[in-house]
């Protein structure tokens, strides 16, 4: 039996109902810009207005998915920072972490610079690598997890020509992530 595809399970339903104000971040994006590794979830930075909130239930029907109630999602969307909710595919147990991250320092820039990537006809919106790296630096600061540094190291090794290290350094300074960024760079040399 073929393993379920995170893109097919979580991203295609968004696009099918017309929600395109998203970008894949986290490990799935790190793999896109770095080297393959196994991941069982997908992180989705998303901009949700009232119209899109109503479409989520259509995208993720209750017979196939667990989706928090609309009021709970609306509360997460309204948070000043760190909004978060999960969608779970019931048959496989796979999970998507949604981050309505409009207040992240780089969110607006990242949405304007997201990239359509993937196989022909199967493209999806990916966060730019700088955004992915900064998210991974935040998660590393909060919980350790050497996998975040390894992902950054692989991204820097494989996609260095696509990555604006100066932008990362400037934003890391504003976000208090300079130590973590230096650590990630040291690991990649």
Phi and psi in degrees as GROMACS dihedral restraints (atoms count N, CA, C in turn):
[ dihedral_restraints ]
;  ai    aj    ak    al  type     phi  dphi    fc
    3     4     5     6     1   -75.6    20    10
    4     5     6     7     1   139.5    20    10
    6     7     8     9     1   -64.7    20    10
    7     8     9    10     1   142.6    20    10
    9    10    11    12     1   -64.8    20    10
   10    11    12    13     1   145.0    20    10
   12    13    14    15     1   -96.0    20    10
   13    14    15    16     1   120.9    20    10
   15    16    17    18     1   -57.8    20    10
   16    17    18    19     1   -35.9    20    10
   18    19    20    21     1   -66.9    20    10
   19    20    21    22     1   -48.1    20    10
   21    22    23    24     1   -64.3    20    10
   22    23    24    25     1   -39.5    20    10
   24    25    26    27     1   -73.3    20    10
   25    26    27    28     1   -38.5    20    10
   27    28    29    30     1  -115.2    20    10
   28    29    30    31     1   -34.1    20    10
   30    31    32    33     1   -88.6    20    10
   31    32    33    34     1   -43.6    20    10
   33    34    35    36     1   -55.4    20    10
   34    35    36    37     1   -42.8    20    10
   36    37    38    39     1   -59.0    20    10
   37    38    39    40     1   -37.3    20    10
   39    40    41    42     1   -60.1    20    10
   40    41    42    43     1   -50.4    20    10
   42    43    44    45     1   -66.5    20    10
   43    44    45    46     1   -34.5    20    10
   45    46    47    48     1   -61.0    20    10
   46    47    48    49     1   -37.3    20    10
   48    49    50    51     1   -90.6    20    10
   49    50    51    52     1     1.2    20    10
   51    52    53    54     1    93.8    20    10
   52    53    54    55     1    16.0    20    10
   54    55    56    57     1   -92.6    20    10
   55    56    57    58     1   107.7    20    10
   57    58    59    60     1  -119.6    20    10
   58    59    60    61     1    10.1    20    10
   60    61    62    63     1   -90.3    20    10
   61    62    63    64     1    55.6    20    10
   63    64    65    66     1  -134.7    20    10
   64    65    66    67     1   166.7    20    10
   66    67    68    69     1  -154.4    20    10
   67    68    69    70     1   136.2    20    10
   69    70    71    72     1   -76.6    20    10
   70    71    72    73     1   133.9    20    10
   72    73    74    75     1  -129.2    20    10
   73    74    75    76     1  -156.7    20    10
   75    76    77    78     1    62.8    20    10
   76    77    78    79     1  -149.3    20    10
   78    79    80    81     1   -65.8    20    10
   79    80    81    82     1   -37.1    20    10
   81    82    83    84     1   -62.3    20    10
   82    83    84    85     1   -43.5    20    10
   84    85    86    87     1   -68.7    20    10
   85    86    87    88     1   -38.4    20    10
   87    88    89    90     1   -60.3    20    10
   88    89    90    91     1   -38.1    20    10
   90    91    92    93     1   -66.2    20    10
   91    92    93    94     1   -39.7    20    10
   93    94    95    96     1   -60.0    20    10
   94    95    96    97     1   -39.5    20    10
   96    97    98    99     1   -96.2    20    10
   97    98    99   100     1    -7.3    20    10
   99   100   101   102     1  -125.4    20    10
  100   101   102   103     1  -125.9    20    10
  102   103   104   105     1  -120.1    20    10
  103   104   105   106     1   152.0    20    10
  105   106   107   108     1   -60.3    20    10
  106   107   108   109     1   143.2    20    10
  108   109   110   111     1  -157.4    20    10
  109   110   111   112     1   162.8    20    10
  111   112   113   114     1   -80.3    20    10
  112   113   114   115     1   137.4    20    10
  114   115   116   117     1  -145.5    20    10
  115   116   117   118     1   143.1    20    10
  117   118   119   120     1  -109.7    20    10
  118   119   120   121     1    10.1    20    10
  120   121   122   123     1  -145.3    20    10
  121   122   123   124     1   169.2    20    10
  123   124   125   126     1  -131.3    20    10
  124   125   126   127     1   135.3    20    10
  126   127   128   129     1   -98.0    20    10
  127   128   129   130     1   131.4    20    10
  129   130   131   132     1  -127.8    20    10
  130   131   132   133     1   112.5    20    10
  132   133   134   135     1   -82.3    20    10
  133   134   135   136     1   130.7    20    10
  135   136   137   138     1  -143.3    20    10
  136   137   138   139     1   145.6    20    10
  138   139   140   141     1  -110.0    20    10
  139   140   141   142     1   114.0    20    10
  141   142   143   144     1  -119.0    20    10
  142   143   144   145     1   119.7    20    10
  144   145   146   147     1   -97.1    20    10
  145   146   147   148     1  -176.6    20    10
  147   148   149   150     1   -58.4    20    10
  148   149   150   151     1   -41.6    20    10
  150   151   152   153     1   -62.6    20    10
  151   152   153   154     1   -45.3    20    10
  153   154   155   156     1   -67.1    20    10
  154   155   156   157     1   -34.7    20    10
  156   157   158   159     1   -57.3    20    10
  157   158   159   160     1   -43.5    20    10
  159   160   161   162     1   -65.8    20    10
  160   161   162   163     1   -28.7    20    10
  162   163   164   165     1   -79.7    20    10
  163   164   165   166     1   -18.7    20    10
  165   166   167   168     1   -59.6    20    10
  166   167   168   169     1   -41.5    20    10
  168   169   170   171     1   -64.8    20    10
  169   170   171   172     1   -31.3    20    10
  171   172   173   174     1   -71.6    20    10
  172   173   174   175     1   -40.0    20    10
  174   175   176   177     1   -67.7    20    10
  175   176   177   178     1   -40.9    20    10
  177   178   179   180     1  -119.9    20    10
  178   179   180   181     1    76.7    20    10
  180   181   182   183     1   -61.5    20    10
  181   182   183   184     1   145.3    20    10
  183   184   185   186     1   -65.2    20    10
  184   185   186   187     1   -18.4    20    10
  186   187   188   189     1   -72.8    20    10
  187   188   189   190     1   -22.3    20    10
  189   190   191   192     1  -115.5    20    10
  190   191   192   193     1   -20.6    20    10
  192   193   194   195     1  -135.1    20    10
  193   194   195   196     1   152.3    20    10
  195   196   197   198     1   -94.6    20    10
  196   197   198   199     1   125.3    20    10
  198   199   200   201     1  -130.0    20    10
  199   200   201   202     1   128.2    20    10
  201   202   203   204     1   -57.6    20    10
  202   203   204   205     1   157.3    20    10
  204   205   206   207     1   -58.4    20    10
  205   206   207   208     1   150.5    20    10
  207   208   209   210     1   -56.2    20    10
  208   209   210   211     1   -36.8    20    10
  210   211   212   213     1   -64.6    20    10
  211   212   213   214     1   -36.8    20    10
  213   214   215   216     1   -67.0    20    10
  214   215   216   217     1   -44.3    20    10
  216   217   218   219     1   -62.7    20    10
  217   218   219   220     1   -41.7    20    10
  219   220   221   222     1   -60.3    20    10
  220   221   222   223     1   -38.3    20    10
  222   223   224   225     1   -64.0    20    10
  223   224   225   226     1   -41.2    20    10
  225   226   227   228     1   -67.1    20    10
  226   227   228   229     1   -39.8    20    10
  228   229   230   231     1   -64.2    20    10
  229   230   231   232     1   -34.6    20    10
  231   232   233   234     1   -78.6    20    10
  232   233   234   235     1   -13.2    20    10
  234   235   236   237     1   -57.0    20    10
  235   236   237   238     1   144.6    20    10
  237   238   239   240     1   -65.4    20    10
  238   239   240   241     1   -34.4    20    10
  240   241   242   243     1  -155.5    20    10
  241   242   243   244     1   158.7    20    10
  243   244   245   246     1    63.4    20    10
  244   245   246   247     1    30.7    20    10
  246   247   248   249     1   -63.1    20    10
  247   248   249   250     1   147.5    20    10
  249   250   251   252     1  -163.6    20    10
  250   251   252   253     1   138.9    20    10
  252   253   254   255     1  -151.2    20    10
  253   254   255   256     1   159.2    20    10
  255   256   257   258     1  -110.5    20    10
  256   257   258   259     1   150.3    20    10
  258   259   260   261     1  -122.8    20    10
  259   260   261   262     1   131.8    20    10
  261   262   263   264     1  -119.8    20    10
  262   263   264   265     1   131.3    20    10
  264   265   266   267     1   -83.6    20    10
  265   266   267   268     1   114.7    20    10
  267   268   269   270     1   -64.5    20    10
  268   269   270   271     1   -38.9    20    10
  270   271   272   273     1   -67.7    20    10
  271   272   273   274     1   -38.8    20    10
  273   274   275   276     1  -104.0    20    10
  274   275   276   277     1   -20.4    20    10
  276   277   278   279     1    79.7    20    10
  277   278   279   280     1     2.6    20    10
  279   280   281   282     1   -67.7    20    10
  280   281   282   283     1   154.6    20    10
  282   283   284   285     1  -132.1    20    10
  283   284   285   286     1   145.5    20    10
  285   286   287   288     1  -117.9    20    10
  286   287   288   289     1   129.4    20    10
  288   289   290   291     1   -98.2    20    10
  289   290   291   292     1   117.9    20    10
  291   292   293   294     1   -99.9    20    10
  292   293   294   295     1   131.9    20    10
  294   295   296   297     1  -122.1    20    10
  295   296   297   298     1    99.5    20    10
  297   298   299   300     1   -75.4    20    10
  298   299   300   301     1    82.9    20    10
  300   301   302   303     1   -98.4    20    10
  301   302   303   304     1    33.9    20    10
  303   304   305   306     1   -58.6    20    10
  304   305   306   307     1   -21.2    20    10
  306   307   308   309     1   -97.0    20    10
  307   308   309   310     1     3.0    20    10
  309   310   311   312     1   -64.5    20    10
  310   311   312   313     1   137.8    20    10
  312   313   314   315     1   -53.7    20    10
  313   314   315   316     1   -26.4    20    10
  315   316   317   318     1  -110.8    20    10
  316   317   318   319     1     5.5    20    10
  318   319   320   321     1   -60.3    20    10
  319   320   321   322     1   -51.3    20    10
  321   322   323   324     1   -58.9    20    10
  322   323   324   325     1   -46.0    20    10
  324   325   326   327     1   -59.6    20    10
  325   326   327   328     1   -44.7    20    10
  327   328   329   330     1   -64.1    20    10
  328   329   330   331     1   -41.7    20    10
  330   331   332   333     1   -63.5    20    10
  331   332   333   334     1   -37.6    20    10
  333   334   335   336     1   -71.8    20    10
  334   335   336   337     1   -22.6    20    10
  336   337   338   339     1  -114.9    20    10
  337   338   339   340     1    12.9    20    10
  339   340   341   342     1   -62.6    20    10
  340   341   342   343     1   161.9    20    10
  342   343   344   345     1  -126.7    20    10
  343   344   345   346     1   137.8    20    10
  345   346   347   348     1   -86.2    20    10
  346   347   348   349     1   114.1    20    10
  348   349   350   351     1  -135.2    20    10
  349   350   351   352     1   159.7    20    10
  351   352   353   354     1   131.2    20    10
  352   353   354   355     1  -172.5    20    10
  354   355   356   357     1   -72.2    20    10
  355   356   357   358     1   154.5    20    10
  357   358   359   360     1   -52.4    20    10
  358   359   360   361     1   127.0    20    10
  360   361   362   363     1    81.1    20    10
  361   362   363   364     1    -7.1    20    10
  363   364   365   366     1  -122.6    20    10
  364   365   366   367     1    24.4    20    10
  366   367   368   369     1   -69.8    20    10
  367   368   369   370     1   150.5    20    10
  369   370   371   372     1  -137.4    20    10
  370   371   372   373     1   164.8    20    10
  372   373   374   375     1   -82.3    20    10
  373   374   375   376     1   120.8    20    10
  375   376   377   378     1  -108.3    20    10
  376   377   378   379     1   139.6    20    10
  378   379   380   381     1   -63.6    20    10
  379   380   381   382     1   149.2    20    10
  381   382   383   384     1   -64.9    20    10
  382   383   384   385     1   153.7    20    10
  384   385   386   387     1   -59.9    20    10
  385   386   387   388     1   -31.7    20    10
  387   388   389   390     1   -61.7    20    10
  388   389   390   391     1   -42.5    20    10
  390   391   392   393     1   -64.8    20    10
  391   392   393   394     1   -43.7    20    10
  393   394   395   396     1   -60.0    20    10
  394   395   396   397     1   -45.1    20    10
  396   397   398   399     1   -62.9    20    10
  397   398   399   400     1   -44.3    20    10
  399   400   401   402     1   -64.1    20    10
  400   401   402   403     1   -39.0    20    10
  402   403   404   405     1   -62.2    20    10
  403   404   405   406     1   -44.7    20    10
  405   406   407   408     1   -64.0    20    10
  406   407   408   409     1   -36.6    20    10
  408   409   410   411     1   -63.8    20    10
  409   410   411   412     1   -40.0    20    10
  411   412   413   414     1   -62.7    20    10
  412   413   414   415     1   -46.5    20    10
  414   415   416   417     1   -65.4    20    10
  415   416   417   418     1   -36.3    20    10
  417   418   419   420     1   -63.7    20    10
  418   419   420   421     1   -44.4    20    10
  420   421   422   423     1   -61.6    20    10
  421   422   423   424     1   -40.9    20    10
  423   424   425   426     1   -76.6    20    10
  424   425   426   427     1   -33.9    20    10
  426   427   428   429     1  -137.5    20    10
  427   428   429   430     1    11.5    20    10
  429   430   431   432     1    73.8    20    10
  430   431   432   433     1  -129.0    20    10
  432   433   434   435     1    76.6    20    10
  433   434   435   436     1    89.9    20    10
  435   436   437   438     1   -60.5    20    10
  436   437   438   439     1   -20.5    20    10
  438   439   440   441     1   -60.2    20    10
  439   440   441   442     1   -31.7    20    10
  441   442   443   444     1   -66.1    20    10
  442   443   444   445     1   -43.5    20    10
  444   445   446   447     1   -66.3    20    10
  445   446   447   448     1   -38.7    20    10
  447   448   449   450     1   -62.9    20    10
  448   449   450   451     1   -41.7    20    10
  450   451   452   453     1   -60.8    20    10
  451   452   453   454     1   -44.0    20    10
  453   454   455   456     1   -64.5    20    10
  454   455   456   457     1   -43.9    20    10
  456   457   458   459     1   -56.8    20    10
  457   458   459   460     1   -44.9    20    10
  459   460   461   462     1   -67.6    20    10
  460   461   462   463     1   -38.1    20    10
  462   463   464   465     1   -63.0    20    10
  463   464   465   466     1   -44.0    20    10
  465   466   467   468     1   -65.4    20    10
  466   467   468   469     1   -35.2    20    10
  468   469   470   471     1   -72.1    20    10
  469   470   471   472     1   -40.4    20    10
  471   472   473   474     1   -88.6    20    10
  472   473   474   475     1   -37.6    20    10
  474   475   476   477     1  -121.7    20    10
  475   476   477   478     1    28.3    20    10
  477   478   479   480     1   -56.4    20    10
  478   479   480   481     1   -33.7    20    10
  480   481   482   483     1   -69.0    20    10
  481   482   483   484     1   -19.0    20    10
  483   484   485   486     1   -92.1    20    10
  484   485   486   487     1   -10.7    20    10
  486   487   488   489     1  -102.9    20    10
  487   488   489   490     1   128.5    20    10
  489   490   491   492     1   -90.8    20    10
  490   491   492   493     1    91.3    20    10
  492   493   494   495     1   -63.1    20    10
  493   494   495   496     1   -33.0    20    10
  495   496   497   498     1   -63.9    20    10
  496   497   498   499     1   -43.1    20    10
  498   499   500   501     1   -61.0    20    10
  499   500   501   502     1   -42.4    20    10
  501   502   503   504     1   -62.9    20    10
  502   503   504   505     1   -46.0    20    10
  504   505   506   507     1   -60.8    20    10
  505   506   507   508     1   -44.0    20    10
  507   508   509   510     1   -64.7    20    10
  508   509   510   511     1   -43.8    20    10
  510   511   512   513     1   -71.8    20    10
  511   512   513   514     1   -37.3    20    10
  513   514   515   516     1   -60.2    20    10
  514   515   516   517     1   -39.4    20    10
  516   517   518   519     1   -61.2    20    10
  517   518   519   520     1   -47.0    20    10
  519   520   521   522     1   -63.3    20    10
  520   521   522   523     1   -32.3    20    10
  522   523   524   525     1   -94.0    20    10
  523   524   525   526     1     1.8    20    10
  525   526   527   528     1    70.3    20    10
  526   527   528   529     1    32.7    20    10
  528   529   530   531     1  -114.4    20    10
  529   530   531   532     1    16.4    20    10
  531   532   533   534     1   -61.0    20    10
  532   533   534   535     1   -43.7    20    10
  534   535   536   537     1   -58.9    20    10
  535   536   537   538     1   -45.2    20    10
  537   538   539   540     1   -66.3    20    10
  538   539   540   541     1   -39.4    20    10
  540   541   542   543     1   -64.9    20    10
  541   542   543   544     1   -42.8    20    10
  543   544   545   546     1   -61.4    20    10
  544   545   546   547     1   -40.1    20    10
  546   547   548   549     1   -61.8    20    10
  547   548   549   550     1   -43.7    20    10
  549   550   551   552     1   -64.9    20    10
  550   551   552   553     1   -41.0    20    10
  552   553   554   555     1   -66.7    20    10
  553   554   555   556     1   -40.2    20    10
  555   556   557   558     1   -62.2    20    10
  556   557   558   559     1   -38.1    20    10
  558   559   560   561     1   -67.5    20    10
  559   560   561   562     1   -26.6    20    10
  561   562   563   564     1   -90.4    20    10
  562   563   564   565     1    -2.7    20    10
